[in-house]
Structures are given as structure tokens and as C-alpha cells.
Amino acid sequence: MKKTIIIALMAILPFGAFAQKFGHVNTSDIIPLMSEYKAAQAEMEELIKQYSEELDYMQSEYQKKYEDYSKNRETLPESIRTRREEEIMESRDKIQQYYENCEMNKAQKEQELMEGINTKVLKAIQAVGEEGAYVCIFNIAGGVVPFVSSTLTTDVTEEVKAKLGIK
């Protein structure tokens, strides 16, 4: 009797696994359509513009110092020439430091802005998964998942868009 039950369970269990629902979503098709993403892009463009304007100003000031120094180099006493050379090097170093800080700040701001967007998308995916009784929903954006069978999984991208209010 035990053997019969075990054999019956072994025969039935694999069929139960095939009854489970799996889905896939492509978040790279969703995120660019979100109003939050468009607002984040606009905010990043404004930030980049401000940094660029300041960098341009710093570079023009550096160029003026350098040109003035180049014109008068031969006529300047050594102590003044040395001091101006140091000023020019300091200006160049400040420009480089400012550029590096800008790049770091831009990356940090972009990460901060995208974090909220990604969290919202994740919650929508989770809601679709729970409502649709999915065992798992794979994100096929970015090649993180090397293969997802479109015949064995359901594309829930449109459902997630609907959950986010995207048409």
C-alpha cells in the first residue's frame, strides 16, 4: 500500500509543478514611460546645465589667467612669475576637482532619483504577481536573466503598466 501511494505521489507531483504560473516583465519598456522618470530626466538635465555653466566659467577664468601670464611672463620678476604659476596650477587643480565632484554628485543624484522609480515599479510587479498568483516574475531587462521562455511564461508588462497607470 505504501509503495502504491509513493508511486502515485511521484507521478502526480511533477504535474503540479507545471501548473504553477511564471511571468516575465521588461522594465526597460515601462520606466521611460513613467511621469516620474520624465521628471527625473528633466531634473538631471537642469543639474547638468548648472554644473556645465560653472565649469565653463572656471575654465574661462583659468584661460584668462594663463593668457595674461603668457603675455607678461618674460617681464615679470621671478617671485611674481612663480606666484602666478602656482595660481594657474591651483586653478587647474580646482577645475579638475570640481569636475570630479560634479560627476560624483550627478551619479549620486541619478541613483537617488531612480531608487524611487525602481521601488514603485517593483511594488507594481509584486502586486501583479500576487493578484495573478504567479510563482515568479522575471525581469528580462538588461540581460540579467539569460533566458526566459516566452511560451512557458506570461508577459505581464502590460499588466504592470496598467498597475502604474501607464497607457
Backbone as a ProteinNet text record, in pm:
[ID]
protein_1_A
[PRIMARY]
MKKTIIIALMAILPFGAFAQKFGHVNTSDIIPLMSEYKAAQAEMEELIKQYSEELDYMQSEYQKKYEDYSKNRETLPESIRTRREEEIMESRDKIQQYYENCEMNKAQKEQELMEGINTKVLKAIQAVGEEGAYVCIFNIAGGVVPFVSSTLTTDVTEEVKAKLGIK
[TERTIARY]
82.4	0	86.9	191.6	281.9	347.5	388.7	453.9	359.6	236.5	138.9	118.7	111.4	93.3	215.3	333.5	457.1	467.3	438.4	444.7	340.7	222.4	117.9	159.9	219.5	266.6	377.8	469.6	580.2	528.7	422.5	365.5	286.5	220.9	136	215.7	319.3	395	454	513.4	566.2	458.5	338.4	230.8	190.5	201.3	171.6	269.2	393.1	493.7	461.3	404.8	372.3	248.6	170.1	50.2	84.1	204.9	244.2	264.2	230.8	241	370.4	438.3	557.6	533.7	588.1	571.1	702.9	701.5	817.5	771.4	858.9	830	956.5	938.7	1052.7	1041.6	1113.6	1103.4	1162.1	1249	1303.6	1198.2	1087.4	974.8	878.7	890.9	797.6	854.3	974.7	1031.5	1034.6	1078.2	1080.2	942.4	836.7	702	644.7	713.4	661.8	684.7	584.9	598.3	711.3	731.7	839.7	976.3	987.4	1113.8	1139.1	1034.3	1048.4	1086	1026.6	1059.9	1203.7	1246.8	1384.2	1483.1	1449.2	1536.2	1548.3	1437	1438.7	1522.4	1509.1	1586.9	1736.4	1770	1910.9	1965.6	1887.4	1932.4	1959.4	1873.9	1893.3	2020.1	2041.7	2161.3	2287.4	2284.8	2398.8	2425.9	2320.9	2335.3	2403.1	2360.7	2420.4	2568.8	2598.6	2739.1	2822.3	2767.1	2838.2	2866.1	2768.9	2787.6	2898.1	2898	3001.9	3139	3144	3270	3321.5	3231.9	3270.5	3327.5	3262.9	3310.5	3450.6	3470	3600.8	3708.9	3674.1	3771	3804.4	3706.3	3735.1	3824.8	3801.5	3887.9	4030.2	4041.1	4172.1	4241.5	4167.6	4224	4273	4197.5	4239.1	4369.8	4378	4499.8	4618.4	4595.3	4703.9	4750.6	4657.1	4693.4	4766.8	4717.9	4783.4	4925.8	4938.9	5071	5162.5	5111.5	5192.3	5242.6	5157.4	5195.6	5305.6	5294	5382.3	5492.4	5502.1	5595.6	5739	5785.2	5924.9	5954.9	5854.6	5877.8	5853.1	5798.2	5766.2	5889.3	5900.1	6006.3	5980.9	6083.6	6074.2	5973.5	5967.6	5874.9	5728.8	5697.6	5561	5531.2	5627.7	5609.3	5582.5	5657.5	5639.4	5501	5460.9	5328.3	5217.3	5226.4	5123.7	5120.8	5236.2	5241.1	5168.3	5190.7	5122.1	4970.8	4930.2	4787.6	4724.9	4796.2	4745.4	4732.3	4831.5	4824.3	4711.2	4693.6	4583.5	4448.2	4436.8	4311.9	4283.9	4386.3	4371.1	4328.2	4391.8	4356.2	4212.9	4171.2	4033.9	3932.5	3964.9	3875.8	3862.8	3975.3	3973.5	3894	3916	3844	3694.5	3659.5	3519.1	3453.6	3522.7	3469.8	3444	3539.8	3523.2	3406.6	3393.8	3282	3148.3	3144.7	3022.1	2982	3077.4	3048.3	2995.2	3056.5	3012.8	2872	2848.7	2717.3	2608.2	2640.8	2542.3	2505.5	2604.6	2577.7	2494	2526.6	2451.6	2307.3	2288.6	2153.5	2071.8	2134.1	2063.4	2021.6	2111.5	2078.8	1963.7	1967.4	1861.7	1726.5	1725.8	1601.2	1548.5	1636.7	1594.6	1550.1	1599.6	1561.8	1410.9	1353.2	1209	1129.5	1178.3	1111.5	1116.8	1234.5	1250.4	1165.3	1155.7	1072.5	926	879.7	740.4	712	805.4	788.1	787.8	878.5	886.1	755.4	699.4	571.8	460.3	459.5	358.4	376.2	499.8	527	482	511.8	469.5	317.9	249.5	102.7	46	102.1	56.9	83.4	198.8	233.3	137.7	103.2	10.1	-130.6	-176.1	-310.7	-324.8	-220	-224.6	-178.6	-144.6	-98.1	24.2	118.3	241.8	340.1	413.1	517	637.9	665.1	782.9	760.6	809.5	808.1	952	1002.7	1140.1	1144.1	1244.3	1266.4	1367	1325.5	1414.2	1493.5	1477.2	1551.8	1697.7	1784.9	1926.5	2001	1938.2	2008.6	2049.4	1985.1	2018.7	1979.4	1864.5	1819.4	1858.3	1947.6	1996.7	1891.1	1788.2	1685.2	1554.6	1448.4	1312.5	1227.8	1166.9	1084	954.1	929.1	805.6	684.4	707.7	595.4	557.4	652.4	624	597.2	616.9	588.3	491	428.8	333.1	397.1	386.7	438.5	339.4	383.4	295.9	331	408.9	449.4	327.9	230	110.6	32.7	27.7	-42.2	28.9	162.2	238.8	218.7	218.1	190.4	54.2	-45.3	-179.7	-179.8	-105.6	-96.5	-33.9	56.6	123.1	46.1	-62.6	-142.3	-81.1	0.2	63.7	-15.3	-41.6	-117.6	-26.3
-119.5	0	126	125.7	240.1	263.6	156	167.3	231.1	191.9	244.7	393.9	437.7	580.8	660.4	607.2	676.8	688.3	582.9	585.4	683	685.3	777.1	922.5	950.4	1086.2	1128.2	1035.8	1067.1	1094.7	1030.2	1051.3	1182.7	1220.9	1340.2	1467.5	1463.7	1583.2	1658.6	1592	1670	1748.4	1695.9	1767.7	1892.6	1886.3	2002.5	2115.9	2081.3	2183.8	2258.2	2188.3	2252.1	2340.6	2322.3	2403.1	2541.1	2559.3	2686.8	2790.3	2915.3	3022.4	3101.8	3125.6	3208.8	3322.1	3438.2	3552.4	3620.8	3707.8	3790.7	3931.7	4025.8	4166.7	4232.7	4334.7	4410.2	4553	4579.7	4711.2	4822.2	4787.8	4892	4943.8	4871.5	4920.3	5004.4	4993.4	5060.4	5191.3	5187.1	5302.5	5429.5	5425.5	5550.4	5613.2	5537.4	5590	5656.2	5639	5690.4	5841.3	5911.5	6056.6	6089.6	6003.5	6023.7	6017.5	5929.5	5916.7	6042.3	6090.9	6211.5	6331.7	6340.1	6447.9	6434.4	6312.2	6288.5	6326.7	6294.6	6330.5	6482.4	6552.9	6699.5	6757	6700.2	6746.6	6722.4	6608	6577.6	6672.2	6702.3	6794.3	6933.6	6978.8	7109.5	7109.1	7003.9	6991.8	6991.7	6916	6909.3	7045.9	7117.8	7252.4	7345.9	7340.6	7426	7393.5	7265.7	7225.3	7268	7253	7287.2	7436.9	7517.4	7662.1	7704	7645.9	7679.5	7633.6	7517.5	7466	7554.7	7599.5	7690.6	7821.1	7872.3	7994.9	7974.2	7864.1	7835.9	7821.6	7758.7	7739.5	7872	7958.8	8088.6	8173.1	8167.6	8238.8	8183	8054.7	7989.8	8034.4	8035.2	8074.9	8218.6	8307.6	8447.8	8459	8389.4	8391.1	8339.6	8232.5	8170.9	8263.1	8324.1	8414.1	8537.6	8593	8708.6	8672.3	8557.7	8511	8491.1	8430.1	8403	8531.8	8633.2	8760.9	8831.3	8825	8903	8820.9	8698.9	8607.9	8660.4	8705.4	8747.6	8877	8958.8	9087.8	9084.3	8973.9	8965.7	8928	8986.7	8941.8	8795.2	8726.8	8583.2	8550.4	8627.9	8599.1	8608.4	8708.3	8723.8	8612.5	8583.2	8476.1	8342.4	8314.2	8190.2	8186.2	8299.6	8305	8284.7	8345.4	8329.4	8187.1	8125.8	7986.5	7896.5	7924.6	7848.8	7871.6	7996.6	8029	7954.1	7951.6	7881.5	7732.3	7674.4	7530.5	7503.6	7594.2	7578.7	7586.7	7680.1	7693.5	7566.5	7514.3	7390.3	7274.9	7267	7161.6	7178.2	7302.9	7328.8	7287.4	7315	7275.4	7123.7	7054.8	6908.1	6853.7	6910.8	6866.8	6894	7011.2	7045.4	6947.8	6916.3	6821.6	6685.4	6637.4	6507.5	6510.5	6620.1	6634.1	6636.6	6705.6	6711.5	6572.6	6497	6361.7	6274	6285	6206.8	6249.6	6380.6	6432.3	6393.4	6397.3	6358.2	6210.5	6126.5	5983.2	5957.5	6026.5	6010.3	6057.7	6171.6	6225.7	6133.1	6081.5	5990	5862.6	5811.6	5692.2	5721	5836.4	5876.9	5887.6	5950.3	5966.7	5832.1	5746.9	5618	5520.2	5537.6	5447.4	5450.5	5568.9	5581.3	5522.5	5543.9	5490.5	5337.9	5283.8	5138.1	5073.7	5140.8	5089.6	5085.4	5188.1	5193	5081.4	5059.7	4952.9	4816.2	4797.4	4670	4641.2	4742.3	4723.1	4685	4746.5	4713.3	4569.2	4527.9	4389.4	4292.2	4324	4238.3	4229.5	4340.9	4340.9	4254.4	4266.5	4184.6	4036.7	4008.9	3871.1	3810.9	3888.8	3838.9	3823.5	3921.6	3915.4	3803.6	3779.1	3676.7	3540.1	3527.8	3401.9	3346.2	3434.3	3391.5	3342.2	3237.9	3187.5	3280.8	3326.9	3410.4	3496.4	3620.6	3706.7	3750.4	3719.2	3752.1	3886.3	3965.9	4091.2	4062	4074.5	4040.9	4161.5	4276.4	4396.7	4383.2	4427.7	4433.2	4302.6	4196.8	4070.2	4003.2	4038.8	3976.4	3829.3	3800.7	3662.7	3618.2	3519.1	3481.9	3425.7	3361.7	3305	3293.1	3338.5	3319.8	3275.2	3160.7	3107.6	3185.3	3243.6	3319.8	3228.1	3100.1	3007.1	2947.4	2942.7	2884.4	2988.6	3115.7	3223.6	3321.8	3401.3	3500.4	3638.4	3714.5	3851	3938.7	3992.5	4074.6	4223.3	4261	4400.6	4492.9	4456.1	4540.9	4550.9	4442.6	4446	4539.3	4537	4626.1	4771.3	4796.4	4931.6	4979.2	4891.2	4927.3	4958.2	4879.2	4899.1	5035.3	5079.9	5209.9	5325.4	5292.1	5395.2	5444.7	5360.3	5395	5333.6	5410.4	5357.7	5319.9
0	0	0	85.2	90.9	-44.1	-108.8	-238.9	-339.5	-337.9	-431.9	-409.3	-285.2	-253.6	-296.9	-269	-306.5	-457.8	-529.2	-675.4	-730.1	-672	-716.1	-691.7	-576.1	-546	-640.4	-669.3	-759.4	-900.7	-937.6	-1070.7	-1076.6	-967.4	-965	-938.9	-855.2	-817.6	-936	-1033.3	-1145.9	-1220.7	-1228.3	-1296.3	-1218.5	-1087.2	-1003.4	-1029.2	-1057.9	-1085.8	-1215.3	-1314.1	-1441	-1429.8	-1326.9	-1308.8	-1251.1	-1203.7	-1146.2	-1256.9	-1223.9	-1322.8	-1303.3	-1413.6	-1414.8	-1513.5	-1481.4	-1569.5	-1597.5	-1694.7	-1721.5	-1755.4	-1726.5	-1748.5	-1801.9	-1881.8	-1932.8	-1878.8	-1770.1	-1706.5	-1793.5	-1888.1	-1975.8	-2073.2	-2088.5	-2167.7	-2083.3	-1952.3	-1861.6	-1808.4	-1754.9	-1684.4	-1769.1	-1896.4	-1974.2	-1996.7	-1977.4	-1996.6	-1871.2	-1758.2	-1631.4	-1620.9	-1567.1	-1549.6	-1451.7	-1352.4	-1255.8	-1324.1	-1421	-1494.9	-1578.2	-1643.5	-1725	-1637.2	-1518.8	-1425.7	-1377.2	-1352	-1308.2	-1417.3	-1541.6	-1654.7	-1664.8	-1649.1	-1655.8	-1541.9	-1424	-1309.2	-1331.9	-1388.6	-1416.7	-1523.6	-1625.7	-1730.4	-1673.8	-1582.7	-1519.6	-1433.5	-1359.8	-1276.3	-1362.9	-1470.3	-1562.5	-1623.3	-1658.2	-1715.1	-1614.7	-1488.8	-1386.5	-1366.2	-1357.6	-1340.9	-1461.8	-1579.3	-1701.8	-1709.7	-1671.9	-1673.4	-1576.6	-1458.8	-1360.6	-1408.3	-1467.8	-1521.2	-1634.6	-1721.4	-1829.3	-1773	-1667.8	-1603.9	-1547	-1477	-1417.3	-1525	-1634.8	-1741.9	-1811.3	-1827.1	-1889.7	-1799	-1668.3	-1573.9	-1578.2	-1585.6	-1596.7	-1725.1	-1834.3	-1963.4	-1959.6	-1896.2	-1883.9	-1806.1	-1693	-1612.4	-1692.5	-1763.5	-1839.7	-1953.1	-2023.7	-2132.4	-2080.7	-1970.4	-1909.6	-1867	-1805.8	-1762.8	-1883.4	-1987.7	-2106.7	-2172	-2176.5	-2237.1	-2156.8	-2026.4	-1939.8	-1872.7	-1904.8	-1836.5	-1836	-1948.7	-1961.8	-1885.2	-1865.1	-1799.2	-1649	-1599	-1456.1	-1374.2	-1255.5	-1165.1	-1127.3	-1091	-1064.6	-954.3	-848.6	-738.1	-784.6	-866.4	-918.1	-1018.1	-1103.7	-1202.1	-1131.5	-1027.7	-951.8	-887.7	-828.6	-764	-866.8	-981.5	-1086.4	-1141.2	-1154.7	-1198.8	-1098.5	-969.7	-865.2	-871.3	-894.9	-907.8	-1025.3	-1135.9	-1254.9	-1226.6	-1160.9	-1127.6	-1028.9	-931.9	-836.6	-907.6	-1000.6	-1077.5	-1156.7	-1221	-1297.5	-1205.8	-1088.4	-992.9	-941.4	-918.8	-874.1	-980.5	-1105	-1214.3	-1217.5	-1206.8	-1207.4	-1088.3	-971.1	-851.5	-865.3	-918.2	-937.8	-1035.7	-1144.1	-1242.5	-1178.1	-1100.5	-1033.4	-935.2	-860.2	-766.5	-840.9	-953.5	-1033.6	-1080.9	-1131.7	-1179.3	-1065.8	-949.3	-833.6	-790.1	-785.2	-744.8	-844.4	-974.5	-1076.4	-1061.3	-1041.8	-1026.3	-901.3	-793.4	-668.1	-684	-750.1	-770.7	-860	-966.1	-1055.6	-981.6	-899.3	-821	-725.2	-661.8	-568.8	-640	-756.3	-832	-882.9	-930.5	-986	-877.9	-757.7	-648.8	-625.1	-620.8	-600.6	-716.2	-837.3	-955.7	-955	-929	-926	-816.2	-701.9	-592.3	-634.3	-701.2	-746.8	-847.7	-941.3	-1040.2	-971.5	-877	-804.4	-730.2	-667.2	-596.3	-693.5	-810.6	-911.5	-959.8	-980.5	-1022.9	-915	-790.4	-680.1	-672	-692	-687.8	-799.9	-920.7	-1033.2	-1002.9	-944.7	-910.2	-809.8	-709.2	-607.3	-663.8	-738.7	-795	-897.7	-973.7	-1077.2	-1030.6	-903.2	-842.9	-916.7	-947	-1012.2	-906.8	-939	-850.7	-858	-978.6	-1000.6	-1124.9	-1119.1	-1236.9	-1260.7	-1378.2	-1414.3	-1486	-1454.5	-1526.2	-1636.8	-1761.4	-1872.8	-1922.2	-1858.3	-1897.2	-1855.7	-1940.5	-1906.1	-1913.6	-1958.3	-1974.2	-1844.8	-1732.5	-1604.4	-1604.9	-1662.2	-1675.7	-1816.4	-1827	-1959.2	-2054.4	-2001.8	-2088.7	-2012.4	-2075.6	-2023.6	-2142	-2128.7	-2236	-2244.1	-2358.6	-2375.2	-2390.8	-2417	-2428.2	-2293.1	-2199.7	-2068.8	-1961.2	-1996.2	-1902.1	-1967.5	-1884.9	-1932.2	-1924.9	-2031.6	-2031.3	-1954.7	-1842.2	-1758.1	-1767.9	-1868.7	-1885.1	-1893	-1972.2	-1986.5	-1855.6	-1780	-1651	-1553.7	-1554.9	-1467.3	-1510.5	-1641.5	-1691.3	-1641.2	-1651.2	-1605.6	-1456.3	-1379.8	-1235.3	-1202.4	-1290	-1270.9	-1335.1	-1405.3	-1471.8	-1601.3	-1665	-1792.1	-1904.4	-2008.6	-2122.6	-2234
[MASK]
+++++++++++++++++++++++++++++++++++++++++++++++++++++++++++++++++++++++++++++++++++++++++++++++++++++++++++++++++++++++++++++++++++++++++++++++++++++++++++++++++++++++

